[in-house]
Amino acid sequence: MKRIQHKSLSKDQTPPGEVLILATLAAIQFTHIVDFMIMMPLGPQFIRLFNISPSEFGLLVSCYTFSAAISGFLGAFFLDRFDRRSSLLFLYGGLIMGTAWCAVAQGYAMLAFGRIIAGAFGGMLTAVTFSIIGDVIPEHRRGAASGTVMASFSIASIAGVPFGLYLANHFSNWHAPFIFLVGICCITWWFARKYTPPIKQHLDKDANHHQGAIASVWESLKDPNHQRALAMSACTVFGGFAVIPYISPYMVGNVGLTDAQLPLIYFFGGALTMFTSRWIGKLADRYGKPKMFLIVNLCALPTIFALTNLPRVHLTLALIVTTVFMVAISGRMVPAVSMITSAAQPHLRGSFMSLNSSLQQLFSGSAAFIAGHMIAKASDGSLLYYDLVGWVSIGSIAVSLILSRFVRIAIPTHQGKSRPA
């Protein structure tokens, strides 16, 4: 597939063909994110219904991410050998099967197995999604494109997660959100099959796909710039996922919100991030991804402290804190993803992005697992030591800021030198 060019458009305008691809990828990401996120607001229900501890709930969340980490690593060996469209459809179909298993699961063990299946396909799906962005979208529009696709997080927060919680509460059945999601995913898969064109330029005969799979992965791993980008990526996601899975249990147990009020957290947080994600992406394209990554992360640090130390307060104040937290935490991922995508050597992008997805899932799962063992549940149902988890998150983000200063773009400038991503 050749890059789509329209002479009547300025270089900052997105051609119609790219808009259609981005819309399809955003729809896939929307359902993928809802599939992952729905577990976290359902946390209070799972803890009560399955009579489990916070660490056992953390393991339930981590089942998905650890499975995704393993599959993402394996995907690095072969994703660059196939048409991106074929990979996208196959992996999305697998995600649907995993979600369907969750929809019919009975008990903790069966649900955990369903999350493992979904994670196995979801881990590689993210890699393919952002590989397509890297293949199709020029670097000078990649920040805005990443912001567009990542705005699906906001839409998932506004519509998907609150509606899923509504279904679970209305039918008094946690299976309901998964059943509904399977139906939406099937429709999205059909649209992806119809509107995603073949994407094969990475299979050019001069590229390294004729090398062995192990050699290709090794070339990705030994690149110093790749190493710095992967380390930055790992610290970035660790800082967020140490805190995120336990927001709902903390809000119910410590702040005093009810299960019925939890959708408001995701609605207001998502409503604002729907606008700020693309805005941050455009600013990253204009002023530089590293600069925006620094600014948004510095804004995130005080919100992490406020959230993890929040006492019993009025609903309005709780929503202000959680909304600003979501805007900052999700916003920093826009320049981060653009920097990481641009750091990849073009002929290794599929392998590199799969490795990155694997590492992100490994560290997000580890963050949830470690935080779950740091947190304890008091006799009154409140969570203890969540403030310590906040400090761990702040420290991880600080390390990611240091690493970001050394990540460079993989495409040479006219001087033949790399420049900041």
Secondary structure, 3 states (H helix, E strand, C coil): CCCCCCCCCCCCCCCHHHHHHHHHHHHHHHHHHHHHHCCCCCHHHHHHHCCCCHHHHHHHHHHHHHHHHHHHHHHCCCHHHCCHHHHHHHHHHHHHHHHHHHHHCCCHHHHHHHHHHHHHHHHHHHHHHHHHHHHHCCHHHHHHHHHHHHHHHHHHHHHHHHHHHHHHHHCCCCCHHHHHHHHHHHHHHHHHHHHCCCCCHHHCCCCHHHCCHHHHHHHHHHCHHHHHHHHHHHHHHHHHHCCHHHHHHHHHHHHCCCHHHHHHHHHHHHHHHHHHHHHHHHHHHHHCHHHHHHHHHHHHHHHHHHHHCCCCCCHHHHHHHHHHHHHHHHHCHHHHHHHHHHHCCHHHHHHHHHHHHHHHHHHHHHHHHHHHHHCEECCCCCEECHHHHHHHHHHHHHHHHHHHCCCECCCCCCCCCCCEC
